[in-house]
Amino acid sequence: MTKNTSYHYSIIIPHKNTPRLLERCLCSIPTWDEIQIIIIDDNSNSESVDFSQFT
């Protein structure tokens, strides 16, 4: 199901092989409908990062 939301803020987070820091960063962002979060991963090692926990 897709929401038709107008975002007021977009937060772009660069990431590579630091799942704990990424989780900490994501937890610090308010969960408002007006915020869009985009994570750009730079080819993280799949053994060190499990992205399924961030969906």
PDBQT receptor file of N, H, CA, C and O in Angstrom, charges set to zero:
ATOM      1  N   MET A   1       0.840  -1.167   0.000  1.00  0.00    +0.000 N 
ATOM      2  CA  MET A   1       0.000   0.000   0.000  1.00  0.00    +0.000 C 
ATOM      3  C   MET A   1       0.893   1.240   0.000  1.00  0.00    +0.000 C 
ATOM      4  O   MET A   1       1.790   1.361   0.835  1.00  0.00    +0.000 OA
ATOM      5  N   THR A   2       0.656   2.133  -0.905  1.00  0.00    +0.000 N 
ATOM      6  H   THR A   2      -0.072   2.035  -1.583  1.00  0.00    +0.000 HD
ATOM      7  CA  THR A   2       1.450   3.344  -1.033  1.00  0.00    +0.000 C 
ATOM      8  C   THR A   2       0.655   4.542  -0.551  1.00  0.00    +0.000 C 
ATOM      9  O   THR A   2      -0.486   4.761  -0.960  1.00  0.00    +0.000 OA
ATOM     10  N   LYS A   3       1.285   5.318   0.332  1.00  0.00    +0.000 N 
ATOM     11  H   LYS A   3       2.212   5.141   0.664  1.00  0.00    +0.000 HD
ATOM     12  CA  LYS A   3       0.641   6.540   0.786  1.00  0.00    +0.000 C 
ATOM     13  C   LYS A   3       0.991   7.665  -0.171  1.00  0.00    +0.000 C 
ATOM     14  O   LYS A   3       2.111   7.738  -0.676  1.00  0.00    +0.000 OA
ATOM     15  N   ASN A   4       0.050   8.518  -0.409  1.00  0.00    +0.000 N 
ATOM     16  H   ASN A   4      -0.860   8.458   0.002  1.00  0.00    +0.000 HD
ATOM     17  CA  ASN A   4       0.292   9.690  -1.234  1.00  0.00    +0.000 C 
ATOM     18  C   ASN A   4       0.616  10.846  -0.299  1.00  0.00    +0.000 C 
ATOM     19  O   ASN A   4      -0.250  11.666   0.008  1.00  0.00    +0.000 OA
ATOM     20  N   THR A   5       1.862  10.909   0.151  1.00  0.00    +0.000 N 
ATOM     21  H   THR A   5       2.566  10.244  -0.098  1.00  0.00    +0.000 HD
ATOM     22  CA  THR A   5       2.285  11.876   1.140  1.00  0.00    +0.000 C 
ATOM     23  C   THR A   5       3.208  12.903   0.509  1.00  0.00    +0.000 C 
ATOM     24  O   THR A   5       4.052  12.582  -0.328  1.00  0.00    +0.000 OA
ATOM     25  N   SER A   6       3.030  14.116   0.923  1.00  0.00    +0.000 N 
ATOM     26  H   SER A   6       2.345  14.376   1.603  1.00  0.00    +0.000 HD
ATOM     27  CA  SER A   6       3.932  15.176   0.499  1.00  0.00    +0.000 C 
ATOM     28  C   SER A   6       4.980  15.347   1.594  1.00  0.00    +0.000 C 
ATOM     29  O   SER A   6       4.654  15.699   2.728  1.00  0.00    +0.000 OA
ATOM     30  N   TYR A   7       6.220  15.101   1.251  1.00  0.00    +0.000 N 
ATOM     31  H   TYR A   7       6.485  14.815   0.329  1.00  0.00    +0.000 HD
ATOM     32  CA  TYR A   7       7.295  15.221   2.234  1.00  0.00    +0.000 C 
ATOM     33  C   TYR A   7       7.780  16.658   2.309  1.00  0.00    +0.000 C 
ATOM     34  O   TYR A   7       7.955  17.325   1.289  1.00  0.00    +0.000 OA
ATOM     35  N   HIS A   8       7.992  17.120   3.523  1.00  0.00    +0.000 N 
ATOM     36  H   HIS A   8       7.849  16.578   4.351  1.00  0.00    +0.000 HD
ATOM     37  CA  HIS A   8       8.555  18.449   3.726  1.00  0.00    +0.000 C 
ATOM     38  C   HIS A   8      10.068  18.389   3.930  1.00  0.00    +0.000 C 
ATOM     39  O   HIS A   8      10.787  19.352   3.665  1.00  0.00    +0.000 OA
ATOM     40  N   TYR A   9      10.525  17.248   4.401  1.00  0.00    +0.000 N 
ATOM     41  H   TYR A   9       9.941  16.465   4.616  1.00  0.00    +0.000 HD
ATOM     42  CA  TYR A   9      11.953  17.073   4.674  1.00  0.00    +0.000 C 
ATOM     43  C   TYR A   9      12.414  15.736   4.114  1.00  0.00    +0.000 C 
ATOM     44  O   TYR A   9      11.709  14.732   4.222  1.00  0.00    +0.000 OA
ATOM     45  N   SER A  10      13.585  15.728   3.522  1.00  0.00    +0.000 N 
ATOM     46  H   SER A  10      14.157  16.543   3.434  1.00  0.00    +0.000 HD
ATOM     47  CA  SER A  10      14.231  14.491   3.097  1.00  0.00    +0.000 C 
ATOM     48  C   SER A  10      15.581  14.418   3.787  1.00  0.00    +0.000 C 
ATOM     49  O   SER A  10      16.367  15.365   3.744  1.00  0.00    +0.000 OA
ATOM     50  N   ILE A  11      15.839  13.299   4.416  1.00  0.00    +0.000 N 
ATOM     51  H   ILE A  11      15.201  12.530   4.452  1.00  0.00    +0.000 HD
ATOM     52  CA  ILE A  11      17.117  13.083   5.099  1.00  0.00    +0.000 C 
ATOM     53  C   ILE A  11      17.852  12.001   4.330  1.00  0.00    +0.000 C 
ATOM     54  O   ILE A  11      17.345  10.891   4.164  1.00  0.00    +0.000 OA
ATOM     55  N   ILE A  12      19.042  12.327   3.862  1.00  0.00    +0.000 N 
ATOM     56  H   ILE A  12      19.453  13.228   3.997  1.00  0.00    +0.000 HD
ATOM     57  CA  ILE A  12      19.854  11.381   3.102  1.00  0.00    +0.000 C 
ATOM     58  C   ILE A  12      21.010  10.944   3.988  1.00  0.00    +0.000 C 
ATOM     59  O   ILE A  12      21.772  11.771   4.488  1.00  0.00    +0.000 OA
ATOM     60  N   ILE A  13      21.133   9.630   4.176  1.00  0.00    +0.000 N 
ATOM     61  H   ILE A  13      20.514   8.958   3.769  1.00  0.00    +0.000 HD
ATOM     62  CA  ILE A  13      22.151   9.076   5.064  1.00  0.00    +0.000 C 
ATOM     63  C   ILE A  13      23.090   8.191   4.258  1.00  0.00    +0.000 C 
ATOM     64  O   ILE A  13      22.671   7.155   3.740  1.00  0.00    +0.000 OA
ATOM     65  N   PRO A  14      24.364   8.589   4.145  1.00  0.00    +0.000 N 
ATOM     66  CA  PRO A  14      25.335   7.692   3.505  1.00  0.00    +0.000 C 
ATOM     67  C   PRO A  14      25.718   6.586   4.494  1.00  0.00    +0.000 C 
ATOM     68  O   PRO A  14      25.777   6.821   5.701  1.00  0.00    +0.000 OA
ATOM     69  N   HIS A  15      25.975   5.394   3.982  1.00  0.00    +0.000 N 
ATOM     70  H   HIS A  15      25.928   5.203   3.001  1.00  0.00    +0.000 HD
ATOM     71  CA  HIS A  15      26.232   4.276   4.882  1.00  0.00    +0.000 C 
ATOM     72  C   HIS A  15      27.174   3.256   4.255  1.00  0.00    +0.000 C 
ATOM     73  O   HIS A  15      27.121   2.986   3.055  1.00  0.00    +0.000 OA
ATOM     74  N   LYS A  16      28.043   2.695   5.106  1.00  0.00    +0.000 N 
ATOM     75  H   LYS A  16      28.086   2.914   6.080  1.00  0.00    +0.000 HD
ATOM     76  CA  LYS A  16      28.861   1.555   4.687  1.00  0.00    +0.000 C 
ATOM     77  C   LYS A  16      29.341   0.791   5.922  1.00  0.00    +0.000 C 
ATOM     78  O   LYS A  16      30.135   1.302   6.712  1.00  0.00    +0.000 OA
ATOM     79  N   ASN A  17      28.850  -0.433   6.073  1.00  0.00    +0.000 N 
ATOM     80  H   ASN A  17      28.206  -0.848   5.431  1.00  0.00    +0.000 HD
ATOM     81  CA  ASN A  17      29.332  -1.382   7.084  1.00  0.00    +0.000 C 
ATOM     82  C   ASN A  17      29.279  -0.898   8.534  1.00  0.00    +0.000 C 
ATOM     83  O   ASN A  17      30.133  -1.287   9.331  1.00  0.00    +0.000 OA
ATOM     84  N   THR A  18      28.333  -0.084   8.890  1.00  0.00    +0.000 N 
ATOM     85  H   THR A  18      27.640   0.233   8.242  1.00  0.00    +0.000 HD
ATOM     86  CA  THR A  18      28.210   0.368  10.285  1.00  0.00    +0.000 C 
ATOM     87  C   THR A  18      26.759   0.253  10.749  1.00  0.00    +0.000 C 
ATOM     88  O   THR A  18      26.103   1.271  10.970  1.00  0.00    +0.000 OA
ATOM     89  N   PRO A  19      26.245  -0.975  10.900  1.00  0.00    +0.000 N 
ATOM     90  CA  PRO A  19      24.831  -1.140  11.234  1.00  0.00    +0.000 C 
ATOM     91  C   PRO A  19      24.437  -0.525  12.571  1.00  0.00    +0.000 C 
ATOM     92  O   PRO A  19      23.329  -0.003  12.694  1.00  0.00    +0.000 OA
ATOM     93  N   ARG A  20      25.303  -0.571  13.568  1.00  0.00    +0.000 N 
ATOM     94  H   ARG A  20      26.203  -0.995  13.468  1.00  0.00    +0.000 HD
ATOM     95  CA  ARG A  20      24.960   0.016  14.872  1.00  0.00    +0.000 C 
ATOM     96  C   ARG A  20      24.828   1.526  14.772  1.00  0.00    +0.000 C 
ATOM     97  O   ARG A  20      23.919   2.111  15.361  1.00  0.00    +0.000 OA
ATOM     98  N   LEU A  21      25.724   2.161  14.034  1.00  0.00    +0.000 N 
ATOM     99  H   LEU A  21      26.463   1.686  13.555  1.00  0.00    +0.000 HD
ATOM    100  CA  LEU A  21      25.629   3.609  13.864  1.00  0.00    +0.000 C 
ATOM    101  C   LEU A  21      24.414   3.995  13.023  1.00  0.00    +0.000 C 
ATOM    102  O   LEU A  21      23.765   5.008  13.285  1.00  0.00    +0.000 OA
ATOM    103  N   LEU A  22      24.113   3.189  12.021  1.00  0.00    +0.000 N 
ATOM    104  H   LEU A  22      24.640   2.366  11.808  1.00  0.00    +0.000 HD
ATOM    105  CA  LEU A  22      22.937   3.454  11.213  1.00  0.00    +0.000 C 
ATOM    106  C   LEU A  22      21.672   3.336  12.061  1.00  0.00    +0.000 C 
ATOM    107  O   LEU A  22      20.785   4.185  11.975  1.00  0.00    +0.000 OA
ATOM    108  N   GLU A  23      21.588   2.312  12.856  1.00  0.00    +0.000 N 
ATOM    109  H   GLU A  23      22.309   1.622  12.925  1.00  0.00    +0.000 HD
ATOM    110  CA  GLU A  23      20.425   2.139  13.728  1.00  0.00    +0.000 C 
ATOM    111  C   GLU A  23      20.302   3.301  14.715  1.00  0.00    +0.000 C 
ATOM    112  O   GLU A  23      19.207   3.812  14.951  1.00  0.00    +0.000 OA
ATOM    113  N   ARG A  24      21.409   3.703  15.276  1.00  0.00    +0.000 N 
ATOM    114  H   ARG A  24      22.299   3.288  15.084  1.00  0.00    +0.000 HD
ATOM    115  CA  ARG A  24      21.410   4.842  16.210  1.00  0.00    +0.000 C 
ATOM    116  C   ARG A  24      20.941   6.119  15.510  1.00  0.00    +0.000 C 
ATOM    117  O   ARG A  24      20.157   6.891  16.062  1.00  0.00    +0.000 OA
ATOM    118  N   CYS A  25      21.424   6.323  14.310  1.00  0.00    +0.000 N 
ATOM    119  H   CYS A  25      22.061   5.696  13.862  1.00  0.00    +0.000 HD
ATOM    120  CA  CYS A  25      21.020   7.488  13.529  1.00  0.00    +0.000 C 
ATOM    121  C   CYS A  25      19.522   7.457  13.235  1.00  0.00    +0.000 C 
ATOM    122  O   CYS A  25      18.831   8.460  13.412  1.00  0.00    +0.000 OA
ATOM    123  N   LEU A  26      19.025   6.315  12.788  1.00  0.00    +0.000 N 
ATOM    124  H   LEU A  26      19.586   5.500  12.644  1.00  0.00    +0.000 HD
ATOM    125  CA  LEU A  26      17.609   6.194  12.454  1.00  0.00    +0.000 C 
ATOM    126  C   LEU A  26      16.717   6.382  13.684  1.00  0.00    +0.000 C 
ATOM    127  O   LEU A  26      15.632   6.956  13.585  1.00  0.00    +0.000 OA
ATOM    128  N   CYS A  27      17.170   5.904  14.822  1.00  0.00    +0.000 N 
ATOM    129  H   CYS A  27      18.051   5.438  14.902  1.00  0.00    +0.000 HD
ATOM    130  CA  CYS A  27      16.386   6.062  16.055  1.00  0.00    +0.000 C 
ATOM    131  C   CYS A  27      16.329   7.515  16.521  1.00  0.00    +0.000 C 
ATOM    132  O   CYS A  27      15.433   7.891  17.277  1.00  0.00    +0.000 OA
ATOM    133  N   SER A  28      17.265   8.315  16.082  1.00  0.00    +0.000 N 
ATOM    134  H   SER A  28      17.993   8.009  15.468  1.00  0.00    +0.000 HD
ATOM    135  CA  SER A  28      17.288   9.713  16.501  1.00  0.00    +0.000 C 
ATOM    136  C   SER A  28      16.397  10.613  15.647  1.00  0.00    +0.000 C 
ATOM    137  O   SER A  28      16.203  11.785  15.970  1.00  0.00    +0.000 OA
ATOM    138  N   ILE A  29      15.860  10.067  14.564  1.00  0.00    +0.000 N 
ATOM    139  H   ILE A  29      16.018   9.115  14.302  1.00  0.00    +0.000 HD
ATOM    140  CA  ILE A  29      15.022  10.848  13.650  1.00  0.00    +0.000 C 
ATOM    141  C   ILE A  29      13.557  10.693  14.063  1.00  0.00    +0.000 C 
ATOM    142  O   ILE A  29      13.079   9.571  14.235  1.00  0.00    +0.000 OA
ATOM    143  N   PRO A  30      12.850  11.797  14.222  1.00  0.00    +0.000 N 
ATOM    144  CA  PRO A  30      11.423  11.691  14.581  1.00  0.00    +0.000 C 
ATOM    145  C   PRO A  30      10.633  10.934  13.514  1.00  0.00    +0.000 C 
ATOM    146  O   PRO A  30      10.966  10.997  12.330  1.00  0.00    +0.000 OA
ATOM    147  N   THR A  31       9.613  10.236  13.924  1.00  0.00    +0.000 N 
ATOM    148  H   THR A  31       9.343  10.184  14.885  1.00  0.00    +0.000 HD
ATOM    149  CA  THR A  31       8.788   9.464  12.986  1.00  0.00    +0.000 C 
ATOM    150  C   THR A  31       7.557  10.274  12.587  1.00  0.00    +0.000 C 
ATOM    151  O   THR A  31       6.445   9.995  13.035  1.00  0.00    +0.000 OA
ATOM    152  N   TRP A  32       7.765  11.246  11.767  1.00  0.00    +0.000 N 
ATOM    153  H   TRP A  32       8.668  11.472  11.403  1.00  0.00    +0.000 HD
ATOM    154  CA  TRP A  32       6.699  12.101  11.255  1.00  0.00    +0.000 C 
ATOM    155  C   TRP A  32       6.413  11.711   9.815  1.00  0.00    +0.000 C 
ATOM    156  O   TRP A  32       7.307  11.277   9.089  1.00  0.00    +0.000 OA
ATOM    157  N   ASP A  33       5.177  11.867   9.414  1.00  0.00    +0.000 N 
ATOM    158  H   ASP A  33       4.450  12.220  10.004  1.00  0.00    +0.000 HD
ATOM    159  CA  ASP A  33       4.799  11.558   8.032  1.00  0.00    +0.000 C 
ATOM    160  C   ASP A  33       5.448  12.504   7.030  1.00  0.00    +0.000 C 
ATOM    161  O   ASP A  33       5.557  12.174   5.849  1.00  0.00    +0.000 OA
ATOM    162  N   GLU A  34       5.875  13.664   7.483  1.00  0.00    +0.000 N 
ATOM    163  H   GLU A  34       5.786  13.932   8.442  1.00  0.00    +0.000 HD
ATOM    164  CA  GLU A  34       6.462  14.661   6.590  1.00  0.00    +0.000 C 
ATOM    165  C   GLU A  34       7.946  14.426   6.310  1.00  0.00    +0.000 C 
ATOM    166  O   GLU A  34       8.551  15.158   5.526  1.00  0.00    +0.000 OA
ATOM    167  N   ILE A  35       8.533  13.412   6.943  1.00  0.00    +0.000 N 
ATOM    168  H   ILE A  35       8.041  12.818   7.580  1.00  0.00    +0.000 HD
ATOM    169  CA  ILE A  35       9.966  13.146   6.788  1.00  0.00    +0.000 C 
ATOM    170  C   ILE A  35      10.168  11.910   5.921  1.00  0.00    +0.000 C 
ATOM    171  O   ILE A  35       9.569  10.860   6.155  1.00  0.00    +0.000 OA
ATOM    172  N   GLN A  36      11.015  12.058   4.927  1.00  0.00    +0.000 N 
ATOM    173  H   GLN A  36      11.501  12.911   4.737  1.00  0.00    +0.000 HD
ATOM    174  CA  GLN A  36      11.411  10.946   4.058  1.00  0.00    +0.000 C 
ATOM    175  C   GLN A  36      12.865  10.632   4.381  1.00  0.00    +0.000 C 
ATOM    176  O   GLN A  36      13.697  11.538   4.427  1.00  0.00    +0.000 OA
ATOM    177  N   ILE A  37      13.182   9.359   4.604  1.00  0.00    +0.000 N 
ATOM    178  H   ILE A  37      12.506   8.623   4.566  1.00  0.00    +0.000 HD
ATOM    179  CA  ILE A  37      14.550   8.947   4.913  1.00  0.00    +0.000 C 
ATOM    180  C   ILE A  37      15.070   8.111   3.749  1.00  0.00    +0.000 C 
ATOM    181  O   ILE A  37      14.447   7.135   3.334  1.00  0.00    +0.000 OA
ATOM    182  N   ILE A  38      16.220   8.518   3.238  1.00  0.00    +0.000 N 
ATOM    183  H   ILE A  38      16.726   9.311   3.576  1.00  0.00    +0.000 HD
ATOM    184  CA  ILE A  38      16.854   7.813   2.128  1.00  0.00    +0.000 C 
ATOM    185  C   ILE A  38      18.233   7.360   2.598  1.00  0.00    +0.000 C 
ATOM    186  O   ILE A  38      19.060   8.178   3.001  1.00  0.00    +0.000 OA
ATOM    187  N   ILE A  39      18.472   6.059   2.544  1.00  0.00    +0.000 N 
ATOM    188  H   ILE A  39      17.800   5.395   2.217  1.00  0.00    +0.000 HD
ATOM    189  CA  ILE A  39      19.779   5.523   2.936  1.00  0.00    +0.000 C 
ATOM    190  C   ILE A  39      20.502   5.105   1.662  1.00  0.00    +0.000 C 
ATOM    191  O   ILE A  39      20.002   4.299   0.877  1.00  0.00    +0.000 OA
ATOM    192  N   ILE A  40      21.681   5.667   1.480  1.00  0.00    +0.000 N 
ATOM    193  H   ILE A  40      22.087   6.321   2.117  1.00  0.00    +0.000 HD
ATOM    194  CA  ILE A  40      22.523   5.324   0.336  1.00  0.00    +0.000 C 
ATOM    195  C   ILE A  40      23.633   4.423   0.851  1.00  0.00    +0.000 C 
ATOM    196  O   ILE A  40      24.530   4.864   1.569  1.00  0.00    +0.000 OA
ATOM    197  N   ASP A  41      23.558   3.179   0.479  1.00  0.00    +0.000 N 
ATOM    198  H   ASP A  41      22.829   2.820  -0.104  1.00  0.00    +0.000 HD
ATOM    199  CA  ASP A  41      24.558   2.224   0.933  1.00  0.00    +0.000 C 
ATOM    200  C   ASP A  41      25.668   2.093  -0.094  1.00  0.00    +0.000 C 
ATOM    201  O   ASP A  41      25.415   1.961  -1.292  1.00  0.00    +0.000 OA
ATOM    202  N   ASP A  42      26.895   2.130   0.390  1.00  0.00    +0.000 N 
ATOM    203  H   ASP A  42      27.101   2.237   1.362  1.00  0.00    +0.000 HD
ATOM    204  CA  ASP A  42      28.063   2.057  -0.478  1.00  0.00    +0.000 C 
ATOM    205  C   ASP A  42      28.640   0.640  -0.472  1.00  0.00    +0.000 C 
ATOM    206  O   ASP A  42      29.767   0.409  -0.034  1.00  0.00    +0.000 OA
ATOM    207  N   ASN A  43      27.834  -0.297  -0.970  1.00  0.00    +0.000 N 
ATOM    208  H   ASN A  43      26.918  -0.109  -1.325  1.00  0.00    +0.000 HD
ATOM    209  CA  ASN A  43      28.271  -1.683  -1.122  1.00  0.00    +0.000 C 
ATOM    210  C   ASN A  43      28.740  -2.313   0.197  1.00  0.00    +0.000 C 
ATOM    211  O   ASN A  43      29.842  -2.855   0.278  1.00  0.00    +0.000 OA
ATOM    212  N   SER A  44      27.900  -2.234   1.214  1.00  0.00    +0.000 N 
ATOM    213  H   SER A  44      27.005  -1.794   1.148  1.00  0.00    +0.000 HD
ATOM    214  CA  SER A  44      28.235  -2.851   2.502  1.00  0.00    +0.000 C 
ATOM    215  C   SER A  44      28.358  -4.355   2.363  1.00  0.00    +0.000 C 
ATOM    216  O   SER A  44      27.746  -4.967   1.488  1.00  0.00    +0.000 OA
ATOM    217  N   ASN A  45      29.145  -4.927   3.225  1.00  0.00    +0.000 N 
ATOM    218  H   ASN A  45      29.642  -4.429   3.936  1.00  0.00    +0.000 HD
ATOM    219  CA  ASN A  45      29.328  -6.363   3.268  1.00  0.00    +0.000 C 
ATOM    220  C   ASN A  45      28.042  -6.992   3.803  1.00  0.00    +0.000 C 
ATOM    221  O   ASN A  45      27.602  -6.634   4.896  1.00  0.00    +0.000 OA
ATOM    222  N   SER A  46      27.440  -7.899   3.081  1.00  0.00    +0.000 N 
ATOM    223  H   SER A  46      27.798  -8.189   2.193  1.00  0.00    +0.000 HD
ATOM    224  CA  SER A  46      26.177  -8.509   3.491  1.00  0.00    +0.000 C 
ATOM    225  C   SER A  46      26.310  -9.349   4.757  1.00  0.00    +0.000 C 
ATOM    226  O   SER A  46      25.311  -9.635   5.417  1.00  0.00    +0.000 OA
ATOM    227  N   GLU A  47      27.518  -9.742   5.095  1.00  0.00    +0.000 N 
ATOM    228  H   GLU A  47      28.329  -9.510   4.558  1.00  0.00    +0.000 HD
ATOM    229  CA  GLU A  47      27.738 -10.490   6.333  1.00  0.00    +0.000 C 
ATOM    230  C   GLU A  47      27.719  -9.583   7.557  1.00  0.00    +0.000 C 
ATOM    231  O   GLU A  47      27.453 -10.054   8.663  1.00  0.00    +0.000 OA
ATOM    232  N   SER A  48      27.990  -8.311   7.385  1.00  0.00    +0.000 N 
ATOM    233  H   SER A  48      28.205  -7.929   6.487  1.00  0.00    +0.000 HD
ATOM    234  CA  SER A  48      28.026  -7.402   8.531  1.00  0.00    +0.000 C 
ATOM    235  C   SER A  48      26.765  -6.583   8.689  1.00  0.00    +0.000 C 
ATOM    236  O   SER A  48      26.505  -6.055   9.770  1.00  0.00    +0.000 OA
ATOM    237  N   VAL A  49      25.967  -6.462   7.626  1.00  0.00    +0.000 N 
ATOM    238  H   VAL A  49      26.178  -6.890   6.748  1.00  0.00    +0.000 HD
ATOM    239  CA  VAL A  49      24.767  -5.647   7.681  1.00  0.00    +0.000 C 
ATOM    240  C   VAL A  49      23.563  -6.457   7.222  1.00  0.00    +0.000 C 
ATOM    241  O   VAL A  49      23.557  -7.020   6.128  1.00  0.00    +0.000 OA
ATOM    242  N   ASP A  50      22.549  -6.506   8.071  1.00  0.00    +0.000 N 
ATOM    243  H   ASP A  50      22.554  -6.049   8.960  1.00  0.00    +0.000 HD
ATOM    244  CA  ASP A  50      21.303  -7.174   7.722  1.00  0.00    +0.000 C 
ATOM    245  C   ASP A  50      20.232  -6.103   7.532  1.00  0.00    +0.000 C 
ATOM    246  O   ASP A  50      19.631  -5.643   8.502  1.00  0.00    +0.000 OA
ATOM    247  N   PHE A  51      19.997  -5.709   6.288  1.00  0.00    +0.000 N 
ATOM    248  H   PHE A  51      20.485  -6.082   5.500  1.00  0.00    +0.000 HD
ATOM    249  CA  PHE A  51      19.085  -4.610   6.016  1.00  0.00    +0.000 C 
ATOM    250  C   PHE A  51      17.631  -4.971   6.262  1.00  0.00    +0.000 C 
ATOM    251  O   PHE A  51      16.790  -4.074   6.318  1.00  0.00    +0.000 OA
ATOM    252  N   SER A  52      17.307  -6.223   6.408  1.00  0.00    +0.000 N 
ATOM    253  H   SER A  52      17.990  -6.951   6.363  1.00  0.00    +0.000 HD
ATOM    254  CA  SER A  52      15.920  -6.594   6.649  1.00  0.00    +0.000 C 
ATOM    255  C   SER A  52      15.398  -6.045   7.970  1.00  0.00    +0.000 C 
ATOM    256  O   SER A  52      14.191  -5.860   8.126  1.00  0.00    +0.000 OA
ATOM    257  N   GLN A  53      16.283  -5.785   8.914  1.00  0.00    +0.000 N 
ATOM    258  H   GLN A  53      17.263  -5.936   8.787  1.00  0.00    +0.000 HD
ATOM    259  CA  GLN A  53      15.855  -5.238  10.202  1.00  0.00    +0.000 C 
ATOM    260  C   GLN A  53      15.495  -3.754  10.108  1.00  0.00    +0.000 C 
ATOM    261  O   GLN A  53      14.903  -3.214  11.043  1.00  0.00    +0.000 OA
ATOM    262  N   PHE A  54      15.830  -3.089   9.019  1.00  0.00    +0.000 N 
ATOM    263  H   PHE A  54      16.310  -3.528   8.259  1.00  0.00    +0.000 HD
ATOM    264  CA  PHE A  54      15.575  -1.668   8.885  1.00  0.00    +0.000 C 
ATOM    265  C   PHE A  54      14.353  -1.356   8.017  1.00  0.00    +0.000 C 
ATOM    266  O   PHE A  54      14.100  -0.191   7.710  1.00  0.00    +0.000 OA
ATOM    267  N   THR A  55      13.609  -2.362   7.625  1.00  0.00    +0.000 N 
ATOM    268  H   THR A  55      13.815  -3.308   7.874  1.00  0.00    +0.000 HD
ATOM    269  CA  THR A  55      12.450  -2.106   6.763  1.00  0.00    +0.000 C 
ATOM    270  C   THR A  55      11.264  -1.614   7.537  1.00  0.00    +0.000 C 
ATOM    271  O   THR A  55      10.211  -1.354   6.954  1.00  0.00    +0.000 OA
TER     272      THR A  55
